[in-house]
Amino acid sequence: MNGQEIEAKFHVQNLGKIELRLLELKAQLIQPRVHEVNLRFDRPDRELRNSQRVLRLRQDDIARFTFKGPSVEEEGGILSRQEIEFEVGNFESAKHFLEAIGFEVVVFYEKFRTTYELNNTHIMLDKLPYGSFIEIEGENAETIRSVADALDLNWEAMVKAGYHALFERVAGKYGLDVSKLSFAALEKIKITTDDLNIQAADSINLQ
């Protein structure tokens, strides 16, 4: 995939309720729940981080490289950034390739993801070690906003930080290795929305 990534991200407390709502709306399941392993790479001088770019190797049902440019805030508060993504034949070989040309792994993170399609958007239901999130990707802010409204999400609670950036907010407080965002590392730690400095977008609808 080559083009622009346009998305809105929300933290939610009840991911199961969101999924039931998607089924009510006749959303199509395009990727059943899958475990993702993600490695972010950078130069020793952190050239990519300093220029707000991302180079990632991901393994779920396939392996793929992703490059992301700096984020730009568009109308409605959604984020847009250049994205180039393609499949690779072997995860370990791809990792060794990047290391051979001078990149190093700077972040490991994992999550479980389920993906639906509705009204020309992709809705990703993500379970991370510190909480549950929804990402809605579409062609423009209007389409993304309409799906968020259909899911009863509070638009003002949109999260504008990446998953690892959120983790950086709390890693020091709990003595965690900021480069390892894993379920094992956070197994005995309860991170709150206050810790992350975000708001649950479905909190007004919880019963």
PyMOL CGO cylinders between C-alpha atoms (Angstrom):
from pymol import cmd
from pymol.cgo import CYLINDER

trace = [
    CYLINDER, 0.00, 0.00, 0.00, 1.41, 3.37, -1.04, 0.3, 1, 1, 1, 1, 1, 1,
    CYLINDER, 1.41, 3.37, -1.04, -0.34, 6.64, -0.25, 0.3, 1, 1, 1, 1, 1, 1,
    CYLINDER, -0.34, 6.64, -0.25, -1.74, 8.58, 2.69, 0.3, 1, 1, 1, 1, 1, 1,
    CYLINDER, -1.74, 8.58, 2.69, -2.82, 7.11, 6.01, 0.3, 1, 1, 1, 1, 1, 1,
    CYLINDER, -2.82, 7.11, 6.01, -5.79, 9.10, 7.31, 0.3, 1, 1, 1, 1, 1, 1,
    CYLINDER, -5.79, 9.10, 7.31, -7.08, 7.92, 10.67, 0.3, 1, 1, 1, 1, 1, 1,
    CYLINDER, -7.08, 7.92, 10.67, -8.62, 8.70, 14.02, 0.3, 1, 1, 1, 1, 1, 1,
    CYLINDER, -8.62, 8.70, 14.02, -7.75, 6.75, 17.17, 0.3, 1, 1, 1, 1, 1, 1,
    CYLINDER, -7.75, 6.75, 17.17, -9.89, 6.33, 20.29, 0.3, 1, 1, 1, 1, 1, 1,
    CYLINDER, -9.89, 6.33, 20.29, -9.36, 4.68, 23.65, 0.3, 1, 1, 1, 1, 1, 1,
    CYLINDER, -9.36, 4.68, 23.65, -12.34, 2.58, 24.78, 0.3, 1, 1, 1, 1, 1, 1,
    CYLINDER, -12.34, 2.58, 24.78, -13.21, 0.69, 27.93, 0.3, 1, 1, 1, 1, 1, 1,
    CYLINDER, -13.21, 0.69, 27.93, -15.57, -1.86, 26.35, 0.3, 1, 1, 1, 1, 1, 1,
    CYLINDER, -15.57, -1.86, 26.35, -14.15, -3.26, 23.12, 0.3, 1, 1, 1, 1, 1, 1,
    CYLINDER, -14.15, -3.26, 23.12, -16.71, -6.07, 23.06, 0.3, 1, 1, 1, 1, 1, 1,
    CYLINDER, -16.71, -6.07, 23.06, -19.59, -3.59, 23.02, 0.3, 1, 1, 1, 1, 1, 1,
    CYLINDER, -19.59, -3.59, 23.02, -18.02, -1.78, 20.08, 0.3, 1, 1, 1, 1, 1, 1,
    CYLINDER, -18.02, -1.78, 20.08, -17.70, -5.04, 18.17, 0.3, 1, 1, 1, 1, 1, 1,
    CYLINDER, -17.70, -5.04, 18.17, -21.37, -5.86, 18.82, 0.3, 1, 1, 1, 1, 1, 1,
    CYLINDER, -21.37, -5.86, 18.82, -22.30, -2.45, 17.46, 0.3, 1, 1, 1, 1, 1, 1,
    CYLINDER, -22.30, -2.45, 17.46, -20.24, -3.12, 14.32, 0.3, 1, 1, 1, 1, 1, 1,
    CYLINDER, -20.24, -3.12, 14.32, -22.15, -6.35, 13.80, 0.3, 1, 1, 1, 1, 1, 1,
    CYLINDER, -22.15, -6.35, 13.80, -25.44, -4.50, 14.22, 0.3, 1, 1, 1, 1, 1, 1,
    CYLINDER, -25.44, -4.50, 14.22, -24.29, -2.08, 11.51, 0.3, 1, 1, 1, 1, 1, 1,
    CYLINDER, -24.29, -2.08, 11.51, -23.52, -5.04, 9.20, 0.3, 1, 1, 1, 1, 1, 1,
    CYLINDER, -23.52, -5.04, 9.20, -19.80, -4.31, 9.13, 0.3, 1, 1, 1, 1, 1, 1,
    CYLINDER, -19.80, -4.31, 9.13, -17.74, -6.92, 7.31, 0.3, 1, 1, 1, 1, 1, 1,
    CYLINDER, -17.74, -6.92, 7.31, -15.05, -8.81, 9.18, 0.3, 1, 1, 1, 1, 1, 1,
    CYLINDER, -15.05, -8.81, 9.18, -11.97, -8.69, 6.97, 0.3, 1, 1, 1, 1, 1, 1,
    CYLINDER, -11.97, -8.69, 6.97, -9.32, -9.85, 9.47, 0.3, 1, 1, 1, 1, 1, 1,
    CYLINDER, -9.32, -9.85, 9.47, -10.18, -12.06, 12.46, 0.3, 1, 1, 1, 1, 1, 1,
    CYLINDER, -10.18, -12.06, 12.46, -8.34, -11.41, 15.71, 0.3, 1, 1, 1, 1, 1, 1,
    CYLINDER, -8.34, -11.41, 15.71, -4.62, -11.84, 15.16, 0.3, 1, 1, 1, 1, 1, 1,
    CYLINDER, -4.62, -11.84, 15.16, -1.54, -11.38, 17.31, 0.3, 1, 1, 1, 1, 1, 1,
    CYLINDER, -1.54, -11.38, 17.31, 0.86, -8.73, 16.01, 0.3, 1, 1, 1, 1, 1, 1,
    CYLINDER, 0.86, -8.73, 16.01, 4.55, -8.39, 16.73, 0.3, 1, 1, 1, 1, 1, 1,
    CYLINDER, 4.55, -8.39, 16.73, 6.03, -5.04, 15.72, 0.3, 1, 1, 1, 1, 1, 1,
    CYLINDER, 6.03, -5.04, 15.72, 9.66, -3.93, 15.57, 0.3, 1, 1, 1, 1, 1, 1,
    CYLINDER, 9.66, -3.93, 15.57, 10.55, -0.28, 15.03, 0.3, 1, 1, 1, 1, 1, 1,
    CYLINDER, 10.55, -0.28, 15.03, 13.95, 0.49, 13.58, 0.3, 1, 1, 1, 1, 1, 1,
    CYLINDER, 13.95, 0.49, 13.58, 16.15, 3.56, 13.58, 0.3, 1, 1, 1, 1, 1, 1,
    CYLINDER, 16.15, 3.56, 13.58, 19.72, 4.69, 13.00, 0.3, 1, 1, 1, 1, 1, 1,
    CYLINDER, 19.72, 4.69, 13.00, 22.03, 4.87, 16.04, 0.3, 1, 1, 1, 1, 1, 1,
    CYLINDER, 22.03, 4.87, 16.04, 21.64, 8.68, 15.97, 0.3, 1, 1, 1, 1, 1, 1,
    CYLINDER, 21.64, 8.68, 15.97, 17.82, 8.30, 15.98, 0.3, 1, 1, 1, 1, 1, 1,
    CYLINDER, 17.82, 8.30, 15.98, 17.52, 10.06, 12.63, 0.3, 1, 1, 1, 1, 1, 1,
    CYLINDER, 17.52, 10.06, 12.63, 14.00, 8.73, 11.98, 0.3, 1, 1, 1, 1, 1, 1,
    CYLINDER, 14.00, 8.73, 11.98, 12.60, 9.57, 15.41, 0.3, 1, 1, 1, 1, 1, 1,
    CYLINDER, 12.60, 9.57, 15.41, 14.06, 13.07, 15.28, 0.3, 1, 1, 1, 1, 1, 1,
    CYLINDER, 14.06, 13.07, 15.28, 12.33, 13.70, 11.94, 0.3, 1, 1, 1, 1, 1, 1,
    CYLINDER, 12.33, 13.70, 11.94, 9.04, 12.07, 13.11, 0.3, 1, 1, 1, 1, 1, 1,
    CYLINDER, 9.04, 12.07, 13.11, 9.34, 9.18, 10.66, 0.3, 1, 1, 1, 1, 1, 1,
    CYLINDER, 9.34, 9.18, 10.66, 8.75, 5.50, 11.35, 0.3, 1, 1, 1, 1, 1, 1,
    CYLINDER, 8.75, 5.50, 11.35, 10.29, 2.36, 9.87, 0.3, 1, 1, 1, 1, 1, 1,
    CYLINDER, 10.29, 2.36, 9.87, 8.48, -0.75, 11.09, 0.3, 1, 1, 1, 1, 1, 1,
    CYLINDER, 8.48, -0.75, 11.09, 8.60, -4.49, 10.52, 0.3, 1, 1, 1, 1, 1, 1,
    CYLINDER, 8.60, -4.49, 10.52, 5.37, -6.27, 11.46, 0.3, 1, 1, 1, 1, 1, 1,
    CYLINDER, 5.37, -6.27, 11.46, 4.44, -9.94, 11.76, 0.3, 1, 1, 1, 1, 1, 1,
    CYLINDER, 4.44, -9.94, 11.76, 0.82, -11.06, 11.97, 0.3, 1, 1, 1, 1, 1, 1,
    CYLINDER, 0.82, -11.06, 11.97, -0.55, -13.51, 9.43, 0.3, 1, 1, 1, 1, 1, 1,
    CYLINDER, -0.55, -13.51, 9.43, 2.10, -12.14, 7.06, 0.3, 1, 1, 1, 1, 1, 1,
    CYLINDER, 2.10, -12.14, 7.06, 5.28, -10.09, 7.41, 0.3, 1, 1, 1, 1, 1, 1,
    CYLINDER, 5.28, -10.09, 7.41, 5.47, -6.54, 6.06, 0.3, 1, 1, 1, 1, 1, 1,
    CYLINDER, 5.47, -6.54, 6.06, 7.61, -3.42, 6.00, 0.3, 1, 1, 1, 1, 1, 1,
    CYLINDER, 7.61, -3.42, 6.00, 6.00, -0.05, 6.70, 0.3, 1, 1, 1, 1, 1, 1,
    CYLINDER, 6.00, -0.05, 6.70, 7.40, 3.46, 6.35, 0.3, 1, 1, 1, 1, 1, 1,
    CYLINDER, 7.40, 3.46, 6.35, 5.45, 6.42, 7.75, 0.3, 1, 1, 1, 1, 1, 1,
    CYLINDER, 5.45, 6.42, 7.75, 6.21, 10.09, 7.27, 0.3, 1, 1, 1, 1, 1, 1,
    CYLINDER, 6.21, 10.09, 7.27, 5.53, 12.87, 9.78, 0.3, 1, 1, 1, 1, 1, 1,
    CYLINDER, 5.53, 12.87, 9.78, 1.92, 13.31, 10.89, 0.3, 1, 1, 1, 1, 1, 1,
    CYLINDER, 1.92, 13.31, 10.89, -0.09, 16.35, 9.83, 0.3, 1, 1, 1, 1, 1, 1,
    CYLINDER, -0.09, 16.35, 9.83, -3.31, 17.35, 11.58, 0.3, 1, 1, 1, 1, 1, 1,
    CYLINDER, -3.31, 17.35, 11.58, -6.11, 17.76, 9.08, 0.3, 1, 1, 1, 1, 1, 1,
    CYLINDER, -6.11, 17.76, 9.08, -9.59, 19.30, 9.29, 0.3, 1, 1, 1, 1, 1, 1,
    CYLINDER, -9.59, 19.30, 9.29, -11.59, 17.77, 12.11, 0.3, 1, 1, 1, 1, 1, 1,
    CYLINDER, -11.59, 17.77, 12.11, -8.48, 16.89, 14.09, 0.3, 1, 1, 1, 1, 1, 1,
    CYLINDER, -8.48, 16.89, 14.09, -7.70, 13.66, 12.28, 0.3, 1, 1, 1, 1, 1, 1,
    CYLINDER, -7.70, 13.66, 12.28, -4.11, 12.77, 11.45, 0.3, 1, 1, 1, 1, 1, 1,
    CYLINDER, -4.11, 12.77, 11.45, -2.70, 12.20, 7.99, 0.3, 1, 1, 1, 1, 1, 1,
    CYLINDER, -2.70, 12.20, 7.99, 0.73, 10.94, 7.02, 0.3, 1, 1, 1, 1, 1, 1,
    CYLINDER, 0.73, 10.94, 7.02, 2.51, 9.34, 4.08, 0.3, 1, 1, 1, 1, 1, 1,
    CYLINDER, 2.51, 9.34, 4.08, 2.50, 5.54, 4.31, 0.3, 1, 1, 1, 1, 1, 1,
    CYLINDER, 2.50, 5.54, 4.31, 4.38, 3.00, 2.20, 0.3, 1, 1, 1, 1, 1, 1,
    CYLINDER, 4.38, 3.00, 2.20, 3.75, -0.65, 3.04, 0.3, 1, 1, 1, 1, 1, 1,
    CYLINDER, 3.75, -0.65, 3.04, 4.54, -3.96, 1.35, 0.3, 1, 1, 1, 1, 1, 1,
    CYLINDER, 4.54, -3.96, 1.35, 4.80, -7.64, 2.18, 0.3, 1, 1, 1, 1, 1, 1,
    CYLINDER, 4.80, -7.64, 2.18, 8.11, -9.41, 2.71, 0.3, 1, 1, 1, 1, 1, 1,
    CYLINDER, 8.11, -9.41, 2.71, 8.73, -13.11, 2.42, 0.3, 1, 1, 1, 1, 1, 1,
    CYLINDER, 8.73, -13.11, 2.42, 10.40, -13.75, 5.78, 0.3, 1, 1, 1, 1, 1, 1,
    CYLINDER, 10.40, -13.75, 5.78, 10.26, -11.77, 9.03, 0.3, 1, 1, 1, 1, 1, 1,
    CYLINDER, 10.26, -11.77, 9.03, 13.69, -12.79, 10.34, 0.3, 1, 1, 1, 1, 1, 1,
    CYLINDER, 13.69, -12.79, 10.34, 15.39, -12.24, 6.98, 0.3, 1, 1, 1, 1, 1, 1,
    CYLINDER, 15.39, -12.24, 6.98, 13.85, -8.78, 6.75, 0.3, 1, 1, 1, 1, 1, 1,
    CYLINDER, 13.85, -8.78, 6.75, 15.09, -7.98, 10.26, 0.3, 1, 1, 1, 1, 1, 1,
    CYLINDER, 15.09, -7.98, 10.26, 18.63, -9.10, 9.41, 0.3, 1, 1, 1, 1, 1, 1,
    CYLINDER, 18.63, -9.10, 9.41, 18.51, -7.05, 6.20, 0.3, 1, 1, 1, 1, 1, 1,
    CYLINDER, 18.51, -7.05, 6.20, 17.74, -3.82, 8.05, 0.3, 1, 1, 1, 1, 1, 1,
    CYLINDER, 17.74, -3.82, 8.05, 20.42, -4.53, 10.64, 0.3, 1, 1, 1, 1, 1, 1,
    CYLINDER, 20.42, -4.53, 10.64, 22.95, -5.22, 7.88, 0.3, 1, 1, 1, 1, 1, 1,
    CYLINDER, 22.95, -5.22, 7.88, 22.42, -1.75, 6.38, 0.3, 1, 1, 1, 1, 1, 1,
    CYLINDER, 22.42, -1.75, 6.38, 22.84, 0.07, 9.67, 0.3, 1, 1, 1, 1, 1, 1,
    CYLINDER, 22.84, 0.07, 9.67, 19.42, 0.08, 11.35, 0.3, 1, 1, 1, 1, 1, 1,
    CYLINDER, 19.42, 0.08, 11.35, 18.75, -1.29, 14.82, 0.3, 1, 1, 1, 1, 1, 1,
    CYLINDER, 18.75, -1.29, 14.82, 15.64, -2.34, 16.72, 0.3, 1, 1, 1, 1, 1, 1,
    CYLINDER, 15.64, -2.34, 16.72, 14.65, 0.48, 19.06, 0.3, 1, 1, 1, 1, 1, 1,
    CYLINDER, 14.65, 0.48, 19.06, 11.14, -0.63, 20.07, 0.3, 1, 1, 1, 1, 1, 1,
    CYLINDER, 11.14, -0.63, 20.07, 9.30, -3.94, 20.41, 0.3, 1, 1, 1, 1, 1, 1,
    CYLINDER, 9.30, -3.94, 20.41, 5.53, -3.79, 20.83, 0.3, 1, 1, 1, 1, 1, 1,
    CYLINDER, 5.53, -3.79, 20.83, 2.68, -6.23, 20.45, 0.3, 1, 1, 1, 1, 1, 1,
    CYLINDER, 2.68, -6.23, 20.45, -1.07, -6.20, 20.31, 0.3, 1, 1, 1, 1, 1, 1,
    CYLINDER, -1.07, -6.20, 20.31, -4.11, -8.18, 19.24, 0.3, 1, 1, 1, 1, 1, 1,
    CYLINDER, -4.11, -8.18, 19.24, -6.07, -6.71, 16.32, 0.3, 1, 1, 1, 1, 1, 1,
    CYLINDER, -6.07, -6.71, 16.32, -9.42, -7.43, 14.69, 0.3, 1, 1, 1, 1, 1, 1,
    CYLINDER, -9.42, -7.43, 14.69, -10.35, -5.51, 11.52, 0.3, 1, 1, 1, 1, 1, 1,
    CYLINDER, -10.35, -5.51, 11.52, -13.76, -4.65, 10.10, 0.3, 1, 1, 1, 1, 1, 1,
    CYLINDER, -13.76, -4.65, 10.10, -14.85, -2.72, 7.03, 0.3, 1, 1, 1, 1, 1, 1,
    CYLINDER, -14.85, -2.72, 7.03, -17.81, -0.32, 7.06, 0.3, 1, 1, 1, 1, 1, 1,
    CYLINDER, -17.81, -0.32, 7.06, -18.78, 2.53, 4.71, 0.3, 1, 1, 1, 1, 1, 1,
    CYLINDER, -18.78, 2.53, 4.71, -15.40, 2.59, 2.96, 0.3, 1, 1, 1, 1, 1, 1,
    CYLINDER, -15.40, 2.59, 2.96, -13.45, 2.68, 6.22, 0.3, 1, 1, 1, 1, 1, 1,
    CYLINDER, -13.45, 2.68, 6.22, -11.38, 0.12, 8.07, 0.3, 1, 1, 1, 1, 1, 1,
    CYLINDER, -11.38, 0.12, 8.07, -12.07, -0.18, 11.79, 0.3, 1, 1, 1, 1, 1, 1,
    CYLINDER, -12.07, -0.18, 11.79, -9.30, -1.79, 13.80, 0.3, 1, 1, 1, 1, 1, 1,
    CYLINDER, -9.30, -1.79, 13.80, -10.10, -3.12, 17.27, 0.3, 1, 1, 1, 1, 1, 1,
    CYLINDER, -10.10, -3.12, 17.27, -6.83, -3.21, 19.17, 0.3, 1, 1, 1, 1, 1, 1,
    CYLINDER, -6.83, -3.21, 19.17, -6.00, -4.79, 22.51, 0.3, 1, 1, 1, 1, 1, 1,
    CYLINDER, -6.00, -4.79, 22.51, -2.68, -3.51, 23.83, 0.3, 1, 1, 1, 1, 1, 1,
    CYLINDER, -2.68, -3.51, 23.83, -0.89, -4.35, 27.08, 0.3, 1, 1, 1, 1, 1, 1,
    CYLINDER, -0.89, -4.35, 27.08, -2.20, -1.10, 28.62, 0.3, 1, 1, 1, 1, 1, 1,
    CYLINDER, -2.20, -1.10, 28.62, -5.73, -0.96, 27.21, 0.3, 1, 1, 1, 1, 1, 1,
    CYLINDER, -5.73, -0.96, 27.21, -8.16, -1.16, 24.31, 0.3, 1, 1, 1, 1, 1, 1,
    CYLINDER, -8.16, -1.16, 24.31, -8.30, 1.16, 21.32, 0.3, 1, 1, 1, 1, 1, 1,
    CYLINDER, -8.30, 1.16, 21.32, -10.08, 1.68, 18.02, 0.3, 1, 1, 1, 1, 1, 1,
    CYLINDER, -10.08, 1.68, 18.02, -8.49, 3.06, 14.88, 0.3, 1, 1, 1, 1, 1, 1,
    CYLINDER, -8.49, 3.06, 14.88, -10.73, 4.21, 12.03, 0.3, 1, 1, 1, 1, 1, 1,
    CYLINDER, -10.73, 4.21, 12.03, -9.02, 4.70, 8.66, 0.3, 1, 1, 1, 1, 1, 1,
    CYLINDER, -9.02, 4.70, 8.66, -10.78, 6.26, 5.71, 0.3, 1, 1, 1, 1, 1, 1,
    CYLINDER, -10.78, 6.26, 5.71, -10.49, 8.59, 2.75, 0.3, 1, 1, 1, 1, 1, 1,
    CYLINDER, -10.49, 8.59, 2.75, -11.41, 11.78, 4.60, 0.3, 1, 1, 1, 1, 1, 1,
    CYLINDER, -11.41, 11.78, 4.60, -12.47, 13.28, 7.91, 0.3, 1, 1, 1, 1, 1, 1,
    CYLINDER, -12.47, 13.28, 7.91, -16.16, 13.30, 7.06, 0.3, 1, 1, 1, 1, 1, 1,
    CYLINDER, -16.16, 13.30, 7.06, -16.29, 9.55, 6.42, 0.3, 1, 1, 1, 1, 1, 1,
    CYLINDER, -16.29, 9.55, 6.42, -14.27, 8.76, 9.52, 0.3, 1, 1, 1, 1, 1, 1,
    CYLINDER, -14.27, 8.76, 9.52, -16.45, 11.04, 11.65, 0.3, 1, 1, 1, 1, 1, 1,
    CYLINDER, -16.45, 11.04, 11.65, -19.65, 9.39, 10.41, 0.3, 1, 1, 1, 1, 1, 1,
    CYLINDER, -19.65, 9.39, 10.41, -18.39, 5.95, 11.44, 0.3, 1, 1, 1, 1, 1, 1,
    CYLINDER, -18.39, 5.95, 11.44, -17.24, 7.23, 14.83, 0.3, 1, 1, 1, 1, 1, 1,
    CYLINDER, -17.24, 7.23, 14.83, -20.69, 8.73, 15.38, 0.3, 1, 1, 1, 1, 1, 1,
    CYLINDER, -20.69, 8.73, 15.38, -22.34, 5.44, 14.38, 0.3, 1, 1, 1, 1, 1, 1,
    CYLINDER, -22.34, 5.44, 14.38, -20.23, 3.71, 17.03, 0.3, 1, 1, 1, 1, 1, 1,
    CYLINDER, -20.23, 3.71, 17.03, -21.26, 6.30, 19.66, 0.3, 1, 1, 1, 1, 1, 1,
    CYLINDER, -21.26, 6.30, 19.66, -17.69, 7.48, 20.14, 0.3, 1, 1, 1, 1, 1, 1,
    CYLINDER, -17.69, 7.48, 20.14, -16.91, 10.86, 21.64, 0.3, 1, 1, 1, 1, 1, 1,
    CYLINDER, -16.91, 10.86, 21.64, -15.07, 12.69, 18.86, 0.3, 1, 1, 1, 1, 1, 1,
    CYLINDER, -15.07, 12.69, 18.86, -13.47, 15.08, 21.35, 0.3, 1, 1, 1, 1, 1, 1,
    CYLINDER, -13.47, 15.08, 21.35, -11.76, 12.12, 23.04, 0.3, 1, 1, 1, 1, 1, 1,
    CYLINDER, -11.76, 12.12, 23.04, -9.69, 11.33, 19.94, 0.3, 1, 1, 1, 1, 1, 1,
    CYLINDER, -9.69, 11.33, 19.94, -6.15, 10.19, 20.80, 0.3, 1, 1, 1, 1, 1, 1,
    CYLINDER, -6.15, 10.19, 20.80, -3.49, 11.99, 18.77, 0.3, 1, 1, 1, 1, 1, 1,
    CYLINDER, -3.49, 11.99, 18.77, -0.46, 10.11, 20.09, 0.3, 1, 1, 1, 1, 1, 1,
    CYLINDER, -0.46, 10.11, 20.09, 0.88, 6.84, 18.75, 0.3, 1, 1, 1, 1, 1, 1,
    CYLINDER, 0.88, 6.84, 18.75, 0.77, 3.65, 20.79, 0.3, 1, 1, 1, 1, 1, 1,
    CYLINDER, 0.77, 3.65, 20.79, 4.43, 3.80, 21.75, 0.3, 1, 1, 1, 1, 1, 1,
    CYLINDER, 4.43, 3.80, 21.75, 4.26, 7.52, 22.51, 0.3, 1, 1, 1, 1, 1, 1,
    CYLINDER, 4.26, 7.52, 22.51, 1.48, 6.74, 24.99, 0.3, 1, 1, 1, 1, 1, 1,
    CYLINDER, 1.48, 6.74, 24.99, 3.66, 4.08, 26.58, 0.3, 1, 1, 1, 1, 1, 1,
    CYLINDER, 3.66, 4.08, 26.58, 6.51, 6.56, 26.96, 0.3, 1, 1, 1, 1, 1, 1,
    CYLINDER, 6.51, 6.56, 26.96, 4.22, 8.67, 29.16, 0.3, 1, 1, 1, 1, 1, 1,
    CYLINDER, 4.22, 8.67, 29.16, 4.05, 5.96, 31.83, 0.3, 1, 1, 1, 1, 1, 1,
    CYLINDER, 4.05, 5.96, 31.83, 7.13, 3.75, 31.45, 0.3, 1, 1, 1, 1, 1, 1,
    CYLINDER, 7.13, 3.75, 31.45, 9.24, 5.79, 33.82, 0.3, 1, 1, 1, 1, 1, 1,
    CYLINDER, 9.24, 5.79, 33.82, 6.52, 5.95, 36.48, 0.3, 1, 1, 1, 1, 1, 1,
    CYLINDER, 6.52, 5.95, 36.48, 6.32, 2.16, 36.65, 0.3, 1, 1, 1, 1, 1, 1,
    CYLINDER, 6.32, 2.16, 36.65, 10.00, 1.41, 36.05, 0.3, 1, 1, 1, 1, 1, 1,
    CYLINDER, 10.00, 1.41, 36.05, 9.36, -0.22, 32.67, 0.3, 1, 1, 1, 1, 1, 1,
    CYLINDER, 9.36, -0.22, 32.67, 11.76, -0.60, 29.76, 0.3, 1, 1, 1, 1, 1, 1,
    CYLINDER, 11.76, -0.60, 29.76, 10.41, 1.93, 27.25, 0.3, 1, 1, 1, 1, 1, 1,
    CYLINDER, 10.41, 1.93, 27.25, 11.65, -0.21, 24.35, 0.3, 1, 1, 1, 1, 1, 1,
    CYLINDER, 11.65, -0.21, 24.35, 9.56, -3.26, 25.31, 0.3, 1, 1, 1, 1, 1, 1,
    CYLINDER, 9.56, -3.26, 25.31, 5.78, -2.83, 25.19, 0.3, 1, 1, 1, 1, 1, 1,
    CYLINDER, 5.78, -2.83, 25.19, 4.71, -6.41, 25.85, 0.3, 1, 1, 1, 1, 1, 1,
    CYLINDER, 4.71, -6.41, 25.85, 1.89, -8.19, 27.64, 0.3, 1, 1, 1, 1, 1, 1,
    CYLINDER, 1.89, -8.19, 27.64, 4.43, -9.97, 29.84, 0.3, 1, 1, 1, 1, 1, 1,
    CYLINDER, 4.43, -9.97, 29.84, 6.05, -6.70, 30.98, 0.3, 1, 1, 1, 1, 1, 1,
    CYLINDER, 6.05, -6.70, 30.98, 2.71, -5.17, 31.99, 0.3, 1, 1, 1, 1, 1, 1,
    CYLINDER, 2.71, -5.17, 31.99, 1.07, -8.34, 33.30, 0.3, 1, 1, 1, 1, 1, 1,
    CYLINDER, 1.07, -8.34, 33.30, 0.96, -7.15, 36.92, 0.3, 1, 1, 1, 1, 1, 1,
    CYLINDER, 0.96, -7.15, 36.92, 0.59, -3.43, 36.27, 0.3, 1, 1, 1, 1, 1, 1,
    CYLINDER, 0.59, -3.43, 36.27, -2.69, -1.53, 35.90, 0.3, 1, 1, 1, 1, 1, 1,
    CYLINDER, -2.69, -1.53, 35.90, -2.18, 1.57, 33.77, 0.3, 1, 1, 1, 1, 1, 1,
    CYLINDER, -2.18, 1.57, 33.77, -5.06, 4.05, 33.94, 0.3, 1, 1, 1, 1, 1, 1,
    CYLINDER, -5.06, 4.05, 33.94, -6.41, 6.64, 31.53, 0.3, 1, 1, 1, 1, 1, 1,
    CYLINDER, -6.41, 6.64, 31.53, -5.10, 9.29, 33.91, 0.3, 1, 1, 1, 1, 1, 1,
    CYLINDER, -5.10, 9.29, 33.91, -1.62, 7.78, 33.59, 0.3, 1, 1, 1, 1, 1, 1,
    CYLINDER, -1.62, 7.78, 33.59, -1.88, 7.98, 29.81, 0.3, 1, 1, 1, 1, 1, 1,
    CYLINDER, -1.88, 7.98, 29.81, -3.48, 11.44, 29.92, 0.3, 1, 1, 1, 1, 1, 1,
    CYLINDER, -3.48, 11.44, 29.92, -6.34, 10.35, 27.66, 0.3, 1, 1, 1, 1, 1, 1,
    CYLINDER, -6.34, 10.35, 27.66, -10.10, 9.88, 27.93, 0.3, 1, 1, 1, 1, 1, 1,
    CYLINDER, -10.10, 9.88, 27.93, -12.22, 6.85, 27.08, 0.3, 1, 1, 1, 1, 1, 1,
    CYLINDER, -12.22, 6.85, 27.08, -14.35, 7.71, 24.05, 0.3, 1, 1, 1, 1, 1, 1,
    CYLINDER, -14.35, 7.71, 24.05, -17.11, 5.32, 25.06, 0.3, 1, 1, 1, 1, 1, 1,
    CYLINDER, -17.11, 5.32, 25.06, -17.31, 6.30, 28.74, 0.3, 1, 1, 1, 1, 1, 1,
    CYLINDER, -17.31, 6.30, 28.74, -20.55, 8.25, 28.37, 0.3, 1, 1, 1, 1, 1, 1,
    CYLINDER, -20.55, 8.25, 28.37, -22.30, 5.17, 27.03, 0.3, 1, 1, 1, 1, 1, 1,
    CYLINDER, -22.30, 5.17, 27.03, -21.12, 2.59, 29.53, 0.3, 1, 1, 1, 1, 1, 1,
    CYLINDER, -21.12, 2.59, 29.53, -23.77, 1.17, 31.83, 0.3, 1, 1, 1, 1, 1, 1,
]
cmd.load_cgo(trace, "trace")
